[in-house]
Amino acid sequence: MYQTLKNLSPAQQVGAMFILVFGLLLLASLILFLLSMREQDDVQAQQNHLNRISDLSNLLRTSWALIFIFWVAWLAGDITRLVLFAIGSFFALREFLTLSPTRQGDHRSLVLAFFGVLPFQYFLVGTEHFNLFTVFIPVYVFLALPVASALANDPVRFLERNAKLQWGIMVCIYGMSHVPALMLLDFPRYDKQNAFLVLFLVLVVQSCMVTQHLVARYRPRAPAAAHISQSFTWNSWSWGMATGSLLGTLLAGITPFVPGQAFALSFIACAAGSLGHLVMKALKRDRGIPIWQGQEKGVTGAGGMLDRIDSLCFAAPVFFHSVHWYFGL
């Protein structure tokens, strides 16, 4: 498969991946529809069957949404691509911050985060200011936000409030902005094909998360962190890691990597994404937010955006900087 994809022209690679990805999603949708038509004689068994179908439907909708957004961003051009990811960061940060109450003294910091930090971070990505893009939030914003909060003259739970906001900015803005930033990487003999890196990352991480969820659902084992997640087991995590890494190896032909490099980078991305997802579950438990099960909207009212992109927010910066360091770009 590696040589086959490498021998295709960029246009042929786009067509092949379009057919492959949407073909698999359509097949999965058809299978799920047929399964939903089945009826059980026992009432309890029928209810369990409906719960499983609802659970799988949520996974499938998330996969459809991620892939659809990717293709729209690909076709729309550089500016529209950045705007789409910036909007995603906006709603993700909005949802994150609704998990905790804010005080009047936080208003300056919130305005700065939403209407200063977020657009400027994506501006740096769009203008290819690589060095500033990587340190703007971890250094400058990290120091500036507490100053804005201190000037508001409200010391009540000062450390907790600022830590919450800075954590949200790191995950929802800094992490998410590394997805379009993959376009900045300049590989020799890989001109104008960096969009494949974004597709590669999305497919690898999503396949890992879907496999991990399915194995935990249908082959339950003792949870690794029972108070955080009943579905995170080392068995399901291992299957997810193996699936994501193997898929990354098979997709090496659309990347500048050889199969061995693709396997290692896929493994790193899957580890960061899956463990990051566990971290976000811990945050929801801390704030008393229940698991989203078959609901169209998250309990925070922000549409459950974080449930769809949290693993990608953790995987993207780790993947980006691993590639940058290894290849010396």
C-alpha positions as CSV (number, residue, x, y, z in Angstrom):
1,M,0.0,0.0,0.0
2,Y,2.9,2.3,0.7
3,Q,4.4,2.1,-2.7
4,T,1.0,2.3,-4.4
5,L,0.2,5.6,-2.7
6,K,3.7,6.9,-3.3
7,N,3.4,6.2,-7.0
8,L,0.1,8.2,-7.3
9,S,0.1,11.9,-8.2
10,P,-1.2,14.3,-5.6
11,A,-4.6,14.6,-7.4
12,Q,-4.9,10.8,-7.5
13,Q,-3.9,10.6,-3.8
14,V,-6.7,13.0,-2.9
15,G,-9.2,11.0,-4.9
16,A,-8.1,7.7,-3.4
17,M,-8.3,9.0,0.1
18,F,-11.7,10.6,-0.6
19,I,-13.1,7.3,-1.8
20,L,-11.4,5.3,1.0
21,V,-12.5,7.5,3.9
22,F,-16.0,8.3,2.8
23,G,-16.5,4.8,1.5
24,L,-15.7,3.3,5.0
25,L,-17.9,5.9,6.7
26,L,-20.8,5.1,4.4
27,L,-20.3,1.4,4.9
28,A,-20.3,1.9,8.7
29,S,-23.4,4.0,8.5
30,L,-25.2,1.3,6.5
31,I,-24.2,-1.5,8.9
32,L,-25.4,0.6,11.8
33,F,-28.7,1.3,10.1
34,L,-29.2,-2.4,9.5
35,L,-28.3,-3.2,13.1
36,S,-30.8,-0.6,14.3
37,M,-33.6,-2.4,12.5
38,R,-33.1,-5.6,14.6
39,E,-35.6,-6.1,17.4
40,Q,-35.1,-8.1,20.6
41,D,-37.8,-10.2,22.2
42,D,-36.9,-9.2,25.8
43,V,-37.6,-5.6,26.8
44,Q,-34.3,-5.2,28.7
45,A,-32.4,-6.7,25.9
46,Q,-34.1,-4.3,23.4
47,Q,-33.2,-1.4,25.7
48,N,-29.5,-2.5,25.9
49,H,-29.5,-2.9,22.1
50,L,-30.8,0.6,21.6
51,N,-28.2,2.0,24.0
52,R,-25.5,0.3,22.0
53,I,-26.8,1.7,18.8
54,S,-27.0,5.2,20.3
55,D,-23.5,4.9,21.5
56,L,-22.2,3.8,18.1
57,S,-24.2,6.5,16.4
58,N,-22.5,9.2,18.5
59,L,-19.1,7.8,17.5
60,L,-20.0,7.7,13.9
61,R,-21.4,11.3,13.9
62,T,-18.2,12.5,15.5
63,S,-16.1,10.7,12.8
64,W,-18.3,12.2,10.0
65,A,-18.0,15.7,11.5
66,L,-14.2,15.6,11.8
67,I,-13.7,14.2,8.3
68,F,-16.3,16.6,6.8
69,I,-14.7,19.6,8.4
70,F,-11.3,18.5,7.1
71,W,-12.5,18.2,3.5
72,V,-14.3,21.5,3.7
73,A,-11.2,23.2,5.0
74,W,-9.1,21.5,2.3
75,L,-11.3,22.8,-0.5
76,A,-11.9,26.3,1.0
77,G,-8.3,27.6,1.0
78,D,-5.8,28.8,3.6
79,I,-7.8,31.7,5.2
80,T,-11.1,29.8,5.4
81,R,-9.2,26.8,6.9
82,L,-7.8,29.0,9.7
83,V,-11.2,30.6,10.3
84,L,-12.8,27.2,10.7
85,F,-10.2,26.0,13.2
86,A,-10.4,29.3,15.1
87,I,-14.2,28.9,15.4
88,G,-13.6,25.4,16.7
89,S,-11.2,26.8,19.3
90,F,-13.7,29.5,20.3
91,F,-16.5,27.0,21.0
92,A,-14.2,24.6,22.7
93,L,-12.9,27.3,25.0
94,R,-16.4,28.5,25.6
95,E,-17.5,25.0,26.7
96,F,-14.4,24.5,28.8
97,L,-15.0,27.7,30.8
98,T,-18.7,26.9,31.4
99,L,-17.5,24.0,33.6
100,S,-16.5,26.5,36.3
101,P,-18.1,29.7,37.5
102,T,-16.3,32.9,36.9
103,R,-16.2,36.1,38.9
104,Q,-16.5,39.7,37.8
105,G,-12.7,40.0,38.2
106,D,-12.3,37.5,35.4
107,H,-14.0,39.6,32.7
108,R,-10.8,41.3,31.5
109,S,-9.0,38.0,31.2
110,L,-11.9,36.4,29.4
111,V,-12.1,39.2,26.9
112,L,-8.4,39.0,26.4
113,A,-8.5,35.3,25.8
114,F,-11.4,35.2,23.4
115,F,-10.8,38.4,21.4
116,G,-7.0,38.9,21.8
117,V,-5.2,35.6,22.3
118,L,-7.3,33.4,20.1
119,P,-7.2,35.6,16.9
120,F,-3.6,36.5,17.3
121,Q,-2.5,32.9,17.7
122,Y,-4.2,32.0,14.5
123,F,-2.8,35.1,12.8
124,L,0.7,33.9,13.7
125,V,-0.1,30.5,12.2
126,G,-1.5,32.1,9.0
127,T,1.5,34.4,8.6
128,E,4.0,31.5,9.3
129,H,5.7,33.2,12.3
130,F,6.8,29.8,13.5
131,N,9.1,30.8,16.3
132,L,6.6,33.2,17.9
133,F,3.6,30.9,17.3
134,T,5.2,28.2,19.5
135,V,6.0,30.4,22.5
136,F,3.3,33.1,22.4
137,I,0.8,31.3,24.6
138,P,3.2,29.3,26.9
139,V,5.3,32.4,27.6
140,Y,3.7,35.7,26.9
141,V,0.0,34.8,27.6
142,F,1.0,32.8,30.6
143,L,2.6,36.0,32.1
144,A,0.0,38.5,30.8
145,L,-3.2,36.9,32.0
146,P,-2.4,37.0,35.7
147,V,-1.5,40.7,35.4
148,A,-4.9,41.4,33.8
149,S,-6.6,39.5,36.7
150,A,-4.5,41.3,39.3
151,L,-5.5,44.7,38.0
152,A,-9.1,43.7,38.4
153,N,-8.5,43.8,42.2
154,D,-10.1,40.5,43.0
155,P,-7.9,38.1,45.1
156,V,-10.6,35.5,45.8
157,R,-9.5,32.1,44.5
158,F,-7.0,34.0,42.3
159,L,-4.7,31.0,41.6
160,E,-7.6,28.7,40.8
161,R,-9.3,31.1,38.5
162,N,-6.1,31.9,36.5
163,A,-5.0,28.2,36.3
164,K,-8.4,27.3,34.9
165,L,-8.3,29.9,32.2
166,Q,-4.7,29.2,31.3
167,W,-5.3,25.5,31.1
168,G,-8.3,26.1,28.8
169,I,-6.3,28.4,26.5
170,M,-3.5,25.8,26.3
171,V,-5.9,23.0,25.3
172,C,-8.5,24.7,23.2
173,I,-6.4,27.4,21.5
174,Y,-2.7,26.4,21.6
175,G,-3.4,22.7,21.1
176,M,-6.0,23.1,18.4
177,S,-3.9,25.7,16.5
178,H,-1.2,23.1,15.8
179,V,-3.6,21.3,13.4
180,P,-3.5,24.0,10.7
181,A,0.1,24.7,11.7
182,L,1.1,21.4,10.1
183,M,0.9,23.4,6.9
184,L,4.0,25.3,8.0
185,L,6.3,22.3,7.9
186,D,8.5,22.5,4.9
187,F,9.5,19.0,3.8
188,P,11.8,18.5,0.8
189,R,10.0,17.2,-2.3
190,Y,6.6,17.4,-0.5
191,D,5.5,20.7,-1.9
192,K,1.8,21.7,-1.4
193,Q,0.8,18.3,0.1
194,N,0.9,19.2,3.8
195,A,-2.9,18.9,4.0
196,F,-2.3,15.1,3.9
197,L,-0.5,15.5,7.2
198,V,-3.7,16.9,8.7
199,L,-5.7,14.1,7.3
200,F,-3.1,11.6,8.5
201,L,-3.3,13.0,12.1
202,V,-7.1,13.1,12.1
203,L,-7.5,9.5,10.8
204,V,-4.9,8.0,13.1
205,V,-6.1,9.6,16.3
206,Q,-9.8,9.0,15.5
207,S,-9.3,5.4,14.6
208,C,-7.4,5.0,17.9
209,M,-10.2,6.5,19.9
210,V,-13.0,4.6,18.2
211,T,-11.2,1.3,18.6
212,Q,-10.5,2.0,22.3
213,H,-14.1,2.8,22.9
214,L,-15.4,-0.2,21.1
215,V,-13.0,-2.7,22.8
216,A,-13.9,-1.2,26.2
217,R,-17.6,-1.5,25.4
218,Y,-17.7,-5.0,24.1
219,R,-14.6,-6.5,25.9
220,P,-14.8,-4.9,29.3
221,R,-11.9,-5.3,31.7
222,A,-11.0,-3.7,35.1
223,P,-10.6,0.1,34.6
224,A,-7.1,1.6,35.0
225,A,-8.5,4.6,36.8
226,A,-12.0,3.7,38.0
227,H,-12.8,7.1,39.6
228,I,-11.9,8.9,36.4
229,S,-13.2,6.6,33.7
230,Q,-14.9,3.2,33.7
231,S,-14.1,2.7,30.1
232,F,-10.4,3.3,30.1
233,T,-8.7,0.0,30.4
234,W,-5.1,-1.0,29.5
235,N,-6.5,-3.7,27.2
236,S,-8.7,-1.2,25.2
237,W,-5.9,1.4,25.2
238,S,-3.5,-1.2,23.8
239,W,-5.9,-2.1,21.0
240,G,-6.5,1.5,20.2
241,M,-2.8,2.2,20.1
242,A,-2.2,-0.8,17.8
243,T,-5.0,0.2,15.4
244,G,-3.9,3.8,15.1
245,S,-0.2,2.9,14.7
246,L,-1.0,0.3,12.1
247,L,-3.3,2.6,10.1
248,G,-0.6,5.3,10.2
249,T,1.9,2.8,8.8
250,L,-0.5,1.9,6.0
251,L,-1.0,5.6,5.2
252,A,2.7,6.4,5.1
253,G,2.4,6.7,1.3
254,I,0.5,10.1,1.6
255,T,3.1,11.5,4.0
256,P,6.8,12.4,3.7
257,F,7.5,9.5,6.1
258,V,8.7,6.0,5.5
259,P,6.6,3.2,7.1
260,G,8.8,3.0,10.2
261,Q,8.7,6.7,10.8
262,A,4.9,6.8,10.2
263,F,4.4,4.0,12.8
264,A,6.5,5.8,15.5
265,L,4.8,9.2,14.9
266,S,1.3,7.5,14.8
267,F,2.1,5.8,18.1
268,I,3.2,9.2,19.6
269,A,0.0,10.9,18.4
270,C,-2.3,8.2,19.6
271,A,-0.6,8.1,23.0
272,A,-1.0,11.9,23.4
273,G,-4.6,11.9,22.1
274,S,-5.9,9.0,24.2
275,L,-4.2,10.0,27.4
276,G,-5.3,13.6,26.8
277,H,-8.9,12.3,26.5
278,L,-8.5,10.7,29.9
279,V,-7.3,14.0,31.4
280,M,-10.3,15.7,30.1
281,K,-12.5,13.1,31.6
282,A,-10.8,13.7,35.0
283,L,-11.6,17.4,34.6
284,K,-15.3,16.6,34.0
285,R,-15.4,14.4,37.1
286,D,-13.8,17.2,39.1
287,R,-16.5,19.6,38.0
288,G,-19.3,17.0,38.4
289,I,-20.1,16.9,34.7
290,P,-21.6,13.5,33.7
291,I,-20.8,11.5,30.6
292,W,-22.5,12.6,27.4
293,Q,-24.7,9.6,26.4
294,G,-26.9,9.9,23.4
295,Q,-27.5,13.6,23.9
296,E,-27.5,16.1,21.0
297,K,-26.0,18.8,23.1
298,G,-23.4,18.8,25.9
299,V,-24.7,19.5,29.4
300,T,-22.8,22.8,29.3
301,G,-24.9,24.0,26.5
302,A,-22.0,24.5,24.1
303,G,-22.7,21.5,21.9
304,G,-20.2,19.0,23.3
305,M,-17.4,20.4,21.2
306,L,-14.7,19.2,23.6
307,D,-15.9,15.6,23.4
308,R,-15.2,15.7,19.7
309,I,-11.8,17.4,19.6
310,D,-10.2,16.9,23.0
311,S,-7.9,14.0,21.8
312,L,-6.9,16.0,18.7
313,C,-6.0,19.1,20.9
314,F,-3.6,17.0,22.9
315,A,-2.2,15.0,19.9
316,A,-1.6,17.9,17.5
317,P,1.1,19.8,19.4
318,V,3.0,16.6,20.3
319,F,2.8,15.3,16.7
320,F,3.8,18.7,15.3
321,H,6.9,19.2,17.5
322,S,7.9,15.6,17.2
323,V,8.0,15.9,13.4
324,H,9.7,19.3,13.6
325,W,12.4,18.0,15.9
326,Y,13.0,14.7,14.2
327,F,13.3,16.1,10.7
328,G,15.0,19.3,11.7
329,L,12.5,21.5,9.9
